[in-house]
């Protein structure tokens, strides 16, 4: 499974099993990304925008802390990933590579007027094709037809000497054919209705069912992921068969390169398990044997030591209308050392937080154990994982392997951070009440947000116990259990963010970090997060419900003493916190009550809290938030360029170091990739 965001809208399920205190629940949650505003590097002029898209950069924190062998491992995996890049283009649509070749030839050789409106339209189209790894929108799956004319395009082709079969050009401009890459319209044959290249001409759903029915039947309890690594085609005589993606099969030229780099990676593996997994992956690519893929996944799931990890292969099946065939992708990951350090310090002191919590003594755990949570930093992505990238991944996908051998769930820390940065200072300046708040947020916003997340995960979900004889929260609190669990974890974090203990532990310099996070939390819970909602909609998502619940309950509770004030100025609303210590007490009270609800399984009280504070939005304020946000002109879809890894060699050709840099532009990176990794297109 993968999880990603559109303009701050979280799209799919969980990443970390943001779970319950006692291991009795398996709360399926969305991740912890919020509309919180964190401000660092990217200047607005560094963000490239076109159509509904914008391109961001990410850093690789921790890269220079790696040993030389670890850097080599990252580099080899990164090269392996890119070597397979052309596969995703071909998988997405049968003409994508030819079209890309022509567009790139024109983009590189055009010598006419670049301020010409038609040329701008051409480059927008080309950028969109690069962004989607093909001519269908990466998210809506709809084909985008050029805004410039067929005549203009034919002119560009002949001017630059680019070649493209005229039938393919017809397809590009045709408003009726191959319109949807993946169709989920069940009233028609899903495969015939989809333009994906996972199936050959005339293959139908029925063909697929017939082809796999017996194999699946015979597979028993431990089936392979049938169809994952092949294209299914129908010969003229009606025979249906698989074209397998392997070293001596379909995509041979690309896979051979992938294998070459994976072998080098295996040679510098950090430990035996990791090396064994890489070896199995190589065998799988060489043979195309899906049993090897299962064995690889088992070994990979258990290879948890080491600082480097990776996703590599035909993995997710969202690109197949019948959900069998895997899109090629690669993600290289490095442990987030800072986040791990923060989590370790919190985990060592978890008993302090339990003992000093505002919850009733009878609900405290005598011996509390911190929840472990994995944050990694991405060091390179390829295939389906880029330019549009997930923010978290939970693999393997095979259910029986997950159940019997475990799975890995990671949050992609530097990507999450880059997304937060994408809003830039714009959102902060629009919604913060005064200059002090803005300045302090610029200074402490990032660490405040990271501390909140770490505390939420490690001590928040770990805290508290359920009374004897009371069922699990899922049983007692039912559909409100997720929201209440998230609120409880947030409140533990908020309550302790103003505790001097954090300074004493060396986690933060000053409790101003906590005050910054309070500002952010109230601003977000009362206003900013509503920019994710359609007009007239209720809040459905558990984290969003919890944030509004906590913020609006605290606002109401503190009204008499003016703890938080709502200010109206020039037709705009702002929230200003006047008494942070009092707000901490209020957060403590709500924490105590929500813990009581969970410990006693008090459904009615839980339901009232969520329904009264977390679900309905103030429609006037919501409209105001939408208007103020849209004026900021933030593109709905974000994608990324990858940092460049450059090896430094000595005279004998041995790698002595690897250096990082950022590409000059999105266009430069895309042209470079096609030039150097175009194994199926040249
Ligand atoms: Zn959580």
Boltz pocket constraint, residues with backbone or C-beta under 6 A from the ligand:
constraints:
  - pocket:
      binder: B
      contacts: [[A, 18], [A, 19], [A, 29], [A, 30], [A, 456], [A, 457], [A, 461], [A, 485], [A, 486], [A, 489]]
      max_distance: 6.0
